C-alpha cells in the first residue's frame, strides 16, 4: 500500500529524512512518533505527493511519488483522506457544506452529494450539527467534521498529522476512537503523533523517528521480510 | 459550470467590500485610460479639422489659355496625393478678396484693372497633409510653365507636423503608462482576493481538485470584475464627457465621445486585464500551496 525505499529528503536548511525504508500494508494502522522536527510531517507530505524525495523511492496506492505529474497529484489525493492538527475547515461554510465542498471540487455527481455527506456525518456522530458553522463547534467536533471530509471520498488510506494535537483529553479520546473505527472498517491509517499516552493505549505498530531516521519500528519483526 | 459560477459569485457575496473595492479600483484605473483616450480622440479630431485646410495654391501667369489650365487640372487631379483641384479665375479672386478682406475693400473697389492672378487650389488627400508630401506636390507644380508661383504655408504645415508628432508620442507614452498602472493595480487587487482565499485553495488541493478546477472560479471572478470595472470606467468617462460638453462657453463644447468600437475595446481590455491579473496571481499562488 505504502512503500519507502532508501528515501532521503533534503531541505535547504538540512536533511529531513535519512535513508528511510518502510512498508505499510493494506488496512494497517501505523503510528509515526518522534519529537518535532524528527521527520513525521515530511513522511506524511511525501505520502500525499506534496513533496518529492531527494533520492529513493516513495510508492503509495500504486503511484510513484517521484514521477507524479500535475494531473496525477489530484488523482492520488482523491484516494487519500488527510487530516491535520488545525482541522482546515472553511469558516464561512457549515459542516455539511465543508464536506460537500470536497465532493464538488473533485467533480462528484451533484445528485449523490447530499446522501454521501449525511452518511459520513452520521459516521462521525455529527448528523445533528450538519448546519453548524465551524466556530459553533468544539475542537473535537471540528476535527470530526475534518475526518468526515477525509472519508467522504472513500479513501483507501487516511493520513493524520497530529489530529489530536489541539484537543483536550476528552476530545482526544473521542477523535482517536473514531480513527480506530475507521481503521477497523478496513482503511489504512498513518497517524503522526507525539502523544505517547495514546500510543501506549494500543498495540498498533509504532515507527519512531529521530533526526530523520527510523530508530524503532515495532512492526519490523513481523514484517521484516517485506522490508527491502 | 453551475459550481464555477456559484464559487465565483460567492466571493462577491462573502467579501462585498473587497469586491466593491477591486471593481472601483479597476474602474478608476480604466477611467484614467478612458479619459486619456477621450483627450487623444478629441485632439486627433481637432488636428483633423485643421488638416483639412491644408492646401497648395498655384498662381498662374496671366493670359494662360483656359484649355491649358483645364488639361493641367486633370493632370494634377491624377496625382496620388491630390484630392481635388479647384480653378479660381481672376474675377473670382477679386470677388473673394472684396468679400474677405474688408480692410482693403476701398482699395479694391476703385480698381480699373484686376491685379489678382488666377489660381489652382489643390486640396490634399488624407494622409498626405504633411510637410514632405505638400512640398513634393508644390515642386511638381512649379514645373508647369504657366505657373508663376506656388504657396502652401510651409511654416504652418511644419508646425502642424510637429504638433502631430508630439501629440502622437505623448499620447502613446501616457496611454501606455496609464494602461501599465491599471494592469499593476488590478493584479494587486486580484492577488488580495487570491490570498484571502489561500485556505480554500489549499483545501481544494488537499482533497484532489485539479488545477484547472481551482483556477476556474478565480478567472471567472477576475473577468467579471474586469467587466464591471470597465462598465464603471465607461460611466465615469461618459459623465466627464457630458460635464465638459455642457460648458458651452468653453472651447470644449464641440468635443466628441469615444466611438462604439473604442468602447467595446475598452470593455474587452477590462475583461482581459481582469483575466490576466487573476491568471498570474492564481498561477503564482498555486505553485506556493
HADDOCK unambig.tbl for C-alpha pairs under 7 A between the chains (distance, minus, plus):
assign (segid A and resid 71 and name CA) (segid B and resid 210 and name CA) 6.87 0.50 0.50
assign (segid A and resid 74 and name CA) (segid B and resid 208 and name CA) 3.93 0.50 0.50
assign (segid A and resid 74 and name CA) (segid B and resid 209 and name CA) 5.74 0.50 0.50
assign (segid A and resid 74 and name CA) (segid B and resid 210 and name CA) 5.61 0.50 0.50
assign (segid A and resid 75 and name CA) (segid B and resid 208 and name CA) 6.35 0.50 0.50
assign (segid A and resid 77 and name CA) (segid B and resid 206 and name CA) 6.51 0.50 0.50
assign (segid A and resid 77 and name CA) (segid B and resid 207 and name CA) 5.78 0.50 0.50
assign (segid A and resid 77 and name CA) (segid B and resid 208 and name CA) 4.64 0.50 0.50
assign (segid A and resid 78 and name CA) (segid B and resid 207 and name CA) 6.00 0.50 0.50
assign (segid A and resid 78 and name CA) (segid B and resid 208 and name CA) 5.03 0.50 0.50
assign (segid A and resid 90 and name CA) (segid B and resid 200 and name CA) 6.85 0.50 0.50
assign (segid A and resid 102 and name CA) (segid B and resid 207 and name CA) 5.85 0.50 0.50
assign (segid A and resid 105 and name CA) (segid B and resid 204 and name CA) 6.70 0.50 0.50
assign (segid A and resid 105 and name CA) (segid B and resid 209 and name CA) 5.41 0.50 0.50
assign (segid A and resid 105 and name CA) (segid B and resid 213 and name CA) 7.00 0.50 0.50
assign (segid A and resid 106 and name CA) (segid B and resid 208 and name CA) 6.25 0.50 0.50
assign (segid A and resid 106 and name CA) (segid B and resid 209 and name CA) 4.90 0.50 0.50
